[in-house]
Structures are given as C-alpha cells and as structure tokens.
Amino acid sequence: MADLAADAVVLGYPVTSSAPAAVAWLTIGFSLLVVILRLVWADEPGLPEERLVTYGLWFGAGAGLLREGAVQQALSDAGILEVGTTRQVGTAFIVLTFAPLVLLALSWTDSWPERAARTSRALWTAVYVSVAVMLVAGTHARALGQYIDRTRGWETVLYFAIFSAWCGATGIVVTCTSIRDLRAGELRPSHRVTHALILIVGVWATEEAFSILVSAVCAATGTGQWFVDFRFAANQSNFIYLLLLGAIPASAQVMMDLARRLRVDSASRAVRVLTPLWSDLVRACAGEIPRPAQQDSAPSPERRLHRMTVEIRDCLLVLGRYSEPPPQQLPAALAEAVQIAEALHRKRSGAAPGGYVRLHASAPGRDIVDERRTLRSIAAHWDAAAAYRDHAAQLNGAR
C-alpha cells in the first residue's frame, strides 16, 4: 500500500489542460460557436454527413470543456460532480466523438448507402456500451481518489483498452480514407487542404491510441513511470489541438453560409461580375436561347450563377455566327471580350450571320468551374471592351 500511495496522484485539485489557457478556451469557444451555427444554418434534413460532423464536433467541444480545470472545480464546488468523475466523463465524451467520425469516413465509400442504417445502429450501440463499461471500470480509481491514468489494477487497462480501440479504429479508418482520396487526385485546392487536415488528425489519433494503451499497461503494473508521467502531461494538451484541427474543416460550411448571408461568397461575387455581360447577351439573343418559363422568385446565388453561366454559353454559341477572330495586339482576356463585343454589335446592327467562329469562352473547359473562371475574366473586361470597340469605330469613321 505504501508503494501505491507513493505512485498515486490524489484528486485533491482539478487538472486543467496544459495547453495555454487562451488557446484552450478560444478553441472550445470556437468549436461551440461552430456547432451552434451548424445547427441553425448547415444541419439540413437529408444531409446525414453534415449531421455527423455536427455530432462529432459537439461531443469534442463537450470533452474539451469537461477537461478544463475551471469547469471541474466549478462542478465540484456546486456539488454536481466530483473532479474524478468529471474527468472520466470528459474522456467518455472523447469516445463518443469517435463514432460519428468513423461513420463519416465510412460514408465516403460507394457501398455505404446499402449498409448505412445497419452500420449506424451497430456503431452507436457499441459506443454507448463502451462508455458505460469505461465509467464502471473507472469506479475503482474514483473510489481511491486517484487519476485513472496512474492507478494500478486491471481496471485501468480495461478503461484505456476501450478508449484506445475506438481511437485507433477512428485513426486508421480516417487515415486510409484520406490517403485514398488524395491519391485519387482531381480534388480542388480547398478539398486537398481539408483531406490533409483530416489525414493529420487520423495519424495523430492512431499514434495516441497506441501510446495511451502502453501507458495504461505501465500504470496498471507500476512500471515505466517516466512514460506514464509523459503521457499524463501529453494527454492534458493534445486533445485541445486535435479539437482545433477538427473544428477548422467543420467550420467551412458555416463560413460559406455566413459569407452567403453577407453576399460576399464566391457565387455572389461571380454573379455581380457576370451581370453586365449576361444582361447584354441575353437581351440580344432572347429569341434564340432557351430560358425557363418561370423564374425562381429568390434563387440562391449558386442557382443563379449556374443559370447565368448556361445562358451566357448559349448566347456565345449564337454570336459565333457573327464573330471574327479576336484582335491579336490585346491581352488575351481583353481580346476575347472585344471579340464578343464586336459580334454582339454586328448582331444588333442586323448584319447577316456568316460562318461559325468559335468564341474562346464557349469552348468547354475541364468542368463548369473552369468555364465560370474564364467567363469572369472576360466579364471583368466587358466595359473596357465596349470602350475599345467604340473607340475603334470612331477611328474607322474618321478615316
């Protein structure tokens, strides 16, 4: 018993995360804010993947909150939970975080729709049972008034074996999925960044699972005290940084929704840039391009941008019969805008259509995103192109 007392750390005070207080509380506050905004804005019915992200971040933020010393002390002073219980409940919240992360990674596979319901029920049941067993196994340490991270006995191994199993499974599944998608390529830069962050979290979680289990065995057998001390200190800070890495990609949808509401998102900006070009072309080609019989009363910026892109492309196909090669002495984007302006002027003037000349902007790109990028570049020079065409017409008239 003397050896046990010497090795034990008595729960006479709460232990806060060793991450700087500013980092810890900013991370927790940011995560909770993202959760609230996702519930209000982004967590729409029919989007189970978004709900899984929200659940995972909610449990993660709750775990971070319960692992802070100020929260542990406040709950203890209020007589709600003892410090040891609060710490173990915080660890249980971490385990709850793993379930939606595993489901999210599995949902990225082609076979997921056929097994989604069955797998989801099994996984949520398993995680709830795991949490219950962990809290029961932690009773021994709570009764001794010790941190379970340093308590001798088989209960410590069982407690952290369950934790490590979930942590390791999550890390392996997330790591393999991210590597697969990154190797497949064809990802946008923002998607590559998201997958890279997820990959870091996955590798980190896998390492944490292994080293925490080794530390638990050492603590349970009273060996390797230096490693137990190292893991005890690392456990206090690592989760905060993992939570931050997870909250950043989870906030992407919220940031997009906020930008959309402020009309500073990429779609709204693109609509503003394309509107002068689009309105001129649609007025000139109204009888030759298909347009919807009923317009949406309040279309989203994405829907409006898609419709404008399609209609501009249709107009450019029409104007190809009135087009000539672009001027060679001008920069590429301005030259393309001038070429379109000249074709538009000839059609408005009643000129007879001639042989078809493909306008560069009407050539299909790799996808619609590339086409929008090209059209935005041309639309940005639309006023300059009209001024250039008017100036050229004045010079020709003077001659």
C-alpha positions in Angstrom: 0.0 0.0 0.0 2.9 2.3 0.7 4.1 1.9 -2.9 0.6 2.5 -4.2 0.3 5.7 -2.2 3.7 6.9 -3.4 2.7 6.4 -7.1 -0.8 7.8 -6.8 -1.8 11.3 -7.7 -4.6 12.2 -5.3 -7.6 14.1 -6.7 -7.4 17.0 -4.3 -7.5 19.5 -7.1 -8.6 19.8 -10.7 -6.1 19.4 -13.5 -6.6 21.8 -16.5 -5.2 21.1 -19.9 -1.6 22.1 -20.2 -2.3 23.9 -23.4 -2.2 27.7 -22.9 -5.4 28.9 -21.4 -6.0 31.3 -24.3 -5.6 28.5 -26.8 -7.8 26.1 -24.9 -10.7 28.5 -24.3 -10.5 30.0 -27.8 -10.6 26.5 -29.3 -13.5 25.4 -27.1 -15.4 28.6 -27.7 -14.8 28.5 -31.5 -15.9 24.8 -31.6 -19.1 25.6 -29.6 -19.9 28.5 -31.9 -19.4 26.4 -35.0 -21.7 23.7 -33.5 -24.5 26.3 -32.8 -24.2 27.9 -36.2 -24.2 24.4 -37.9 -27.4 23.5 -36.0 -29.0 26.8 -37.1 -27.7 27.0 -40.7 -26.0 24.0 -42.1 -27.6 20.9 -40.5 -30.3 20.5 -43.0 -32.6 17.3 -43.3 -31.4 14.9 -45.9 -27.7 15.6 -45.2 -26.6 12.9 -42.8 -22.9 13.6 -43.4 -23.4 17.2 -42.1 -25.2 15.9 -39.1 -22.3 13.5 -38.3 -19.8 16.4 -38.5 -22.0 18.4 -36.1 -22.4 15.5 -33.6 -18.6 14.9 -33.7 -17.8 18.5 -33.0 -20.4 18.8 -30.3 -19.0 15.8 -28.4 -15.5 17.1 -29.0 -16.3 20.5 -27.6 -18.0 19.0 -24.6 -15.0 16.8 -23.9 -12.7 19.9 -24.2 -14.9 21.8 -21.8 -15.1 19.0 -19.2 -11.3 18.6 -19.3 -10.7 22.2 -18.2 -9.8 22.7 -14.5 -12.0 25.7 -14.1 -15.0 23.6 -15.2 -14.0 20.7 -13.0 -13.6 22.9 -10.0 -16.9 24.7 -10.6 -18.8 21.4 -10.9 -17.1 20.2 -7.7 -17.9 23.3 -5.8 -21.5 23.1 -6.9 -21.8 19.6 -5.7 -22.7 18.3 -9.1 -19.8 16.0 -10.0 -16.5 15.2 -8.3 -13.3 16.1 -10.1 -12.5 12.5 -10.9 -16.0 11.8 -12.2 -15.8 14.9 -14.4 -12.5 13.9 -15.9 -13.8 10.4 -16.7 -17.0 11.8 -18.2 -14.8 14.1 -20.4 -12.9 11.1 -21.6 -16.2 9.4 -22.3 -17.2 12.4 -24.5 -14.0 11.8 -26.5 -15.0 8.2 -27.1 -18.5 9.5 -28.2 -16.7 11.8 -30.7 -15.1 8.8 -32.4 -18.5 7.2 -33.5 -19.6 10.0 -35.9 -16.1 10.3 -37.2 -15.9 6.6 -38.1 -19.4 6.8 -39.7 -18.4 9.9 -41.7 -15.3 8.2 -43.1 -17.3 5.0 -43.9 -20.0 7.2 -45.7 -17.3 8.1 -48.3 -17.4 4.6 -49.8 -19.6 3.6 -52.7 -21.2 0.7 -50.8 -22.3 2.9 -47.9 -26.0 3.5 -48.9 -26.8 -0.2 -48.7 -25.4 -0.7 -45.2 -25.8 2.8 -43.7 -28.8 2.1 -41.4 -27.5 -1.2 -40.1 -23.9 0.0 -39.5 -25.0 3.2 -37.9 -27.2 1.4 -35.3 -24.5 -1.1 -34.5 -21.8 1.6 -34.1 -23.9 3.9 -31.9 -24.9 1.0 -29.7 -21.3 -0.1 -29.4 -20.1 3.3 -28.4 -22.8 3.8 -25.8 -22.0 0.3 -24.3 -18.3 1.2 -24.4 -18.8 4.4 -22.5 -20.9 2.7 -19.8 -18.2 0.0 -19.3 -15.5 2.7 -19.1 -17.4 4.5 -16.4 -17.9 1.3 -14.5 -14.2 0.4 -14.8 -13.3 3.9 -13.6 -15.2 3.4 -10.3 -12.1 1.8 -8.8 -9.9 4.9 -9.4 -12.7 7.3 -8.2 -13.1 5.3 -5.0 -9.4 5.6 -4.3 -9.5 9.3 -5.2 -6.9 8.9 -7.9 -6.5 9.7 -11.5 -7.2 6.5 -13.5 -4.2 7.5 -15.7 -1.9 6.5 -12.8 -4.0 3.9 -10.9 -2.7 0.3 -10.6 -5.0 -2.5 -11.4 -6.7 -4.3 -14.3 -9.5 -1.7 -14.4 -7.0 0.8 -15.8 -6.1 -1.5 -18.7 -9.7 -2.2 -19.5 -10.6 1.5 -19.3 -7.9 2.6 -21.7 -8.1 -0.5 -23.9 -11.7 0.5 -24.8 -10.5 4.1 -25.3 -7.6 3.0 -27.5 -9.7 0.7 -29.6 -12.0 3.5 -30.6 -9.2 6.0 -31.0 -7.2 3.6 -33.1 -10.1 2.4 -35.2 -11.0 6.1 -35.9 -7.4 7.0 -36.8 -7.0 4.0 -39.1 -10.3 4.5 -41.0 -9.8 8.3 -41.4 -6.2 7.9 -42.4 -6.9 5.3 -45.0 -9.8 7.2 -46.4 -7.9 10.4 -46.7 -4.9 8.8 -48.3 -7.2 7.0 -50.8 -8.9 10.3 -51.8 -5.7 12.3 -52.0 -4.1 9.6 -54.2 -7.1 9.6 -56.5 -6.4 13.2 -57.3 -8.9 15.5 -59.1 -9.5 17.4 -55.9 -9.9 21.2 -55.6 -7.3 23.0 -53.5 -9.8 23.5 -50.7 -10.7 19.8 -50.7 -7.0 18.9 -50.6 -6.5 21.1 -47.6 -9.5 19.5 -45.8 -8.3 16.0 -46.6 -4.7 16.9 -45.4 -6.1 18.2 -42.1 -8.2 15.0 -41.7 -5.1 12.9 -42.5 -3.1 14.7 -39.8 -5.9 14.1 -37.3 -6.1 10.4 -38.3 -2.3 9.8 -38.0 -2.2 11.6 -34.7 -5.2 9.6 -33.3 -3.6 6.3 -34.3 -0.4 7.2 -32.5 -2.3 8.4 -29.5 -4.2 5.1 -29.3 -1.1 3.0 -29.2 0.9 5.1 -26.8 -2.0 5.6 -24.4 -2.6 1.9 -24.2 1.1 1.3 -23.4 0.9 4.0 -20.7 -2.1 2.3 -19.2 -0.3 -1.0 -19.0 2.7 0.7 -17.4 0.4 2.5 -14.9 -1.5 -0.7 -14.1 1.6 -2.7 -13.4 3.6 0.1 -11.7 6.4 0.1 -14.3 7.7 2.7 -16.7 6.8 5.6 -14.5 8.6 8.1 -16.7 6.4 7.1 -19.7 3.3 7.3 -17.6 4.3 10.9 -16.5 5.0 11.8 -20.1 1.6 10.5 -21.3 -0.2 12.1 -18.4 1.2 15.5 -19.3 0.6 15.0 -23.1 -3.0 13.9 -22.5 -3.8 17.2 -21.0 -2.9 19.3 -24.1 -3.1 17.0 -27.1 -6.9 16.9 -27.3 -7.2 20.6 -27.5 -5.0 20.7 -30.6 -6.8 17.8 -32.1 -10.1 19.5 -31.4 -8.8 22.7 -33.2 -7.7 20.6 -36.2 -11.2 19.1 -36.4 -13.0 22.4 -35.9 -11.3 24.1 -38.8 -12.7 21.9 -41.6 -16.0 21.6 -39.7 -16.4 25.4 -39.8 -16.0 25.5 -43.6 -19.8 25.1 -44.3 -20.6 27.7 -41.6 -18.2 30.2 -43.1 -19.7 29.6 -46.5 -23.2 30.2 -45.1 -22.1 33.3 -43.3 -20.4 34.6 -46.5 -23.6 33.8 -48.5 -25.8 35.8 -46.0 -23.4 38.7 -46.3 -23.3 38.3 -50.1 -19.5 38.0 -50.1 -19.4 34.4 -51.1 -17.7 33.4 -54.4 -21.1 32.7 -56.1 -22.5 36.2 -55.2 -19.3 37.9 -56.3 -19.4 36.0 -59.6 -23.0 37.0 -60.1 -22.1 40.7 -59.7 -19.2 40.4 -62.1 -21.1 38.5 -64.7 -24.4 40.5 -64.6 -23.4 43.3 -67.1 -22.1 40.7 -69.7 -25.1 38.4 -69.1 -27.7 41.1 -69.4 -26.3 42.4 -72.7 -26.0 39.0 -74.2 -29.5 37.8 -73.1 -31.2 40.9 -74.4 -29.6 40.5 -77.8 -30.2 36.7 -78.1 -33.5 36.5 -76.3 -35.3 34.8 -79.2 -32.6 32.2 -79.9 -31.7 30.8 -76.5 -34.0 28.6 -74.2 -35.0 30.3 -71.0 -37.1 28.9 -68.1 -40.8 29.8 -68.4 -40.9 30.6 -64.7 -38.1 32.2 -62.8 -37.3 31.5 -59.2 -38.6 34.3 -57.0 -35.4 34.2 -54.8 -32.9 31.8 -56.3 -29.8 31.0 -54.3 -26.5 32.6 -55.6 -25.4 29.2 -56.7 -28.5 28.5 -58.7 -28.5 32.0 -60.2 -24.8 31.6 -61.2 -25.4 28.3 -62.8 -28.3 29.7 -64.8 -26.3 32.7 -65.9 -23.4 30.5 -66.9 -25.5 28.3 -69.1 -27.3 31.3 -70.7 -24.1 33.1 -71.4 -22.7 29.9 -73.0 -25.8 29.6 -75.2 -25.6 33.3 -76.2 -21.9 32.8 -77.2 -22.9 29.9 -79.4 -25.4 32.2 -81.2 -22.9 35.0 -81.5 -20.4 32.6 -83.1 -22.2 33.2 -86.4 -21.4 36.9 -86.1 -17.8 36.6 -84.8 -14.4 37.3 -86.3 -11.0 36.4 -84.8 -10.1 38.4 -81.8 -7.5 41.3 -82.1 -4.0 40.0 -81.7 -2.4 43.1 -80.1 -4.5 43.0 -76.9 -4.1 40.8 -73.8 -6.0 37.5 -74.0 -8.9 38.3 -71.7 -9.5 41.7 -73.2 -9.2 40.4 -76.7 -11.8 37.8 -76.0 -14.1 40.4 -74.5 -13.6 42.7 -77.6 -14.3 39.7 -79.9 -17.7 39.1 -78.1 -18.5 42.9 -78.1 -17.9 43.1 -81.8 -20.1 40.0 -82.5 -22.8 41.5 -80.3 -22.6 44.8 -82.2 -22.9 43.1 -85.6 -25.9 41.1 -84.5 -27.6 44.2 -83.0 -26.9 46.1 -86.2 -28.8 43.5 -88.3 -25.8 42.0 -90.0 -26.3 38.7 -91.8 -24.9 35.7 -89.9 -21.8 34.1 -91.5 -19.7 31.1 -90.9 -19.4 30.0 -87.4 -16.3 31.1 -85.5 -15.9 29.5 -82.1 -15.6 32.1 -79.3 -12.9 31.0 -76.9 -15.2 31.3 -73.9 -17.7 28.9 -75.4 -15.2 26.1 -75.7 -15.8 23.5 -73.0 -13.3 23.5 -70.1 -12.4 20.8 -67.7 -15.7 21.5 -65.9 -18.2 24.2 -65.2 -15.9 25.8 -62.5 -13.2 26.4 -65.2 -15.9 27.8 -67.5 -17.0 30.2 -64.8 -13.5 31.3 -64.2 -13.0 32.1 -67.9 -16.3 34.0 -68.1 -15.4 36.0 -65.0 -12.1 37.0 -66.6 -13.9 38.2 -69.7 -16.7 39.9 -67.8 -14.1 41.8 -65.8 -13.0 43.4 -69.1 -16.5 43.9 -70.5 -16.7 47.7 -70.0 -13.1 48.1 -71.4 -14.1 46.0 -74.4 -17.1 48.2 -75.2 -15.0 51.3 -74.9 -12.3 49.8 -77.2 -15.0 48.9 -79.7 -16.5 52.4 -79.7 -13.1 54.0 -80.0 -12.1 51.7 -82.9 -15.5 52.5 -84.6 -14.7 56.3 -84.2 -11.3 55.8 -85.8 -12.8 53.9 -88.7 -15.4 56.6 -89.2 -12.7 59.4 -89.2 -10.8 57.5 -91.8 
